[in-house]
């Protein structure tokens, strides 16, 4: 049945008369759709999202596995420092991406202003404002990490909880074996 519907659709499309207005509408529709896709990709793929994704990572299972592997407290502390160190590297990478993007956007703003492309300049200024606000947010997050704000150290608490669960599991296993 579906095979016949394909042929029907093709015939109905080919029966439509192409007019200049319909061709222009199709082009405008495609352009708008592509712009919407580009804007959605820009919002979804911002570098700050990588930081949020890292902060939301569940380190509890990693802590549990680490405790089973090596139940030493100094090993736990070293891994917690490693988690923070990786976050600081991520901060540096993201800040560099934003700084480069801001420089690039500023260049485009100046060159498009000289060309008289007012609408493009406004779009670029909007993008620059977004990049600026994200860069400021990343800098604030860095400061919050230094202040041990709860939302920034939640990953460490998660790791610690997992590590303690792993230690408890080791102790329970030892007690069950000795009975």
N, C-alpha and C positions, 0 to 999 in steps of 0.2 A: 504494500500500500504506500509506504514512504517513498518508494522509487517513482511512483506516478506523480506524487506531489512535487517532487523536484522538477519534473518536466513541466508541470502546470505553472510553477513559479517562474521558470525560465520563459515560457510563452507569454505570461502576463507581463513580465518585465520588458520583453521585446516588443509587445504590442503598444506600449506607452510611446507617445511621440515626444521626441526630444525637442524642447524649445529652448531658446536662449535663456529664458527666465528659469526653467527647471535646472539647466546646467549650472547657472550662477548660484541657485539655492543649494545645489549639491556641493559645490565648491565651498560656499560659506559654511555649510553644516560641517563638512570635513575639517575646515580650518578651526572652527570653534571646538570641535571634539578633540583635535590635536592639542589646542591650547589648554583645554581642561585637563587632558592627560598629563601634559607637561607640568602644570601647576600642582596636580595631585602627586606626581613623582617628586617634585621639589619638596613638598611638605613632608612626604613620607620618608624621604631619604636625607634628612638633615643630619649633620654630624653629631649634634647634641643627643639625638636618639640613640646613638651607640653608647653614650654614657649612661642614659637611663636603662638601656638594656643590660649593661654590665651591673648596675646597681640592683636590678631586679633578679639577677642570677641567684639561683638557690645553691648556696654553698654548704648547706647542711649535709647533703649526701657525700660531698667531698670531704668534709670534716669527719664524718663517720668512717669512711674508707681509710682516711689518714690515721685515725686512732687505731683501727684494726691492724694497719700496716706497721705503725710505729707509735706506741702509746706514750711517748715521751712528751712532756709539757714544753720543752724547748723546741721540739719539732712543730708543735702547734703554734707557738709564738712566731717561729720563723715563717710558717705558711701564712699567718695573718699579716705579717709584714709584706710578704710577697703579693698578697691580694691588694693591699693598699698601694704598693709600688706599681702594680699593673694599672691601677686606676689613675695614678699620677702620670704614667706614660700616656694613657688614653687622653687625659686632660691636655697634655702637651700637643699630641697629634691633632686633636680637635681644634685647639686654639690656633695652631698653624694653618689648618684648613680654612678657618674663618678669616684669619688675617690675610691669607692669599686671596680668598674670594672677595674680601673687602677692597683690596688693592685693584683687583681685576674689575670689579664693579665700578669703582671710582674712575678708572680709565675710560670705561664704556660711557659713563655719565658725561664726562667732559667731551669725548669725541662725538657723542650723539647730540649734545647741546650745540656744538659747533655746526653740526649738519642740520639743525633746526627740527629734530625729531622729538617734539614735545611729549607725545604720548609714551614713546619708548623711554624717555628720560624719567618720566613719572613712575613708570614700572620699575626702572632700575633704582630709583630713589627708595621705592617701597621695599625692594629686595635688600638694599643697603641697610635700611632701618631694621629689617628682620635679622640680618646677619649681625648687626651691632647689638641688638637685644640678646641674641643667643650667645654672643661672645661674653657679654656682661654676666649672663646667667652662669656660664661655665666658670668664670672667675669667682663668682659668688659661691658656686659649688666647691671650688678649691678651698676657699676660706672656711666654708662650713665643715669640710673634712678636717681641717686643722683644729677647728673648735669642737670636733667630735659630735656634731649634730646627729640626731637619731637617724634621720633618713639617709645620711651618708655612711653610717657605721652599721646599718642593719645587716649588711652582708657579712660583717665580722661576727655579729651576734649569731647569725645563722650558722656560720662555720663553727663557732664555739659550741653551739647547741649540738650540732652533729658530732663534734669531737667528743663531747661529754656522753652522748648516747653510745658512741663507739666504745669508750672506756667502760661504761656500764655493761655493755654487751660482753666485753672481754671478761669482766669480773663475774658476771652471771654464768658464763660458760665455764670459767674456772671452778666456781662453786658447784656446778652441776656435775662436772667430771669427778671431783673429789668425793662426792656422796657415795 
